């Protein structure tokens, strides 16, 4: 746990009763977890870990997230969509929870997802290149970042926005 997170070394407090450290501060944001206040939770592949950070085994390809949660946190959002998009052509992205169920009412690029967790978004000509964005909803953990490469329609040959879905 001495490694930095986004270049910032996390602060921690050791609890003998847990035989582990509790993260108290990341990137100057402090959460103690005392008196049921929001606390830093370790999530592995969109699910809370069942053991502390010192005991959790992580393998290549796993997604690890330290997120501020509280008693009112209802879900951890996951955002998926195509790898490529053509400017001025709508693409669909999907928001699900940690169990794979669609999440209605999550905000993605200024639009809300429908009952199937889907929202359509269109990129402009000014958004060529790689675009990164996340899904957000009150009382949830914000999603992973989805990166989509936006290309002009003139370069459409050989590139499809129907390429495999990414997470």
TAZIPE-V419201 format. One record per run of one state. SS is the DSSP state (2 for helix, 1 for strand, 0 for the rest). FROM is the first residue (numbers start at 1). LEN is the number of residues. Records with the same first field share a line. If there is no record, write none. Layout:
SS: FROM-LEN / FROM-LEN
This chain:
0: 1-3 / 6-2 / 10-1 / 16-4 / 27-2 / 31-3 / 37-2 / 45-2 / 49-15 / 70-5 / 77-1 / 82-2 / 87-4 / 97-5 / 103-4 / 109-2 / 113-5 / 122-3 / 128-1 / 134-1 / 137-3 / 142-4 / 152-1 / 156-10 / 167-1
1: 4-2 / 8-2 / 11-5 / 20-7 / 29-2 / 39-6 / 47-2 / 64-6 / 75-2 / 78-4 / 84-3 / 91-6 / 102-1 / 107-2 / 111-2 / 118-4 / 129-5 / 135-2 / 140-2 / 146-6 / 166-1
2: 34-3 / 125-3 / 153-3
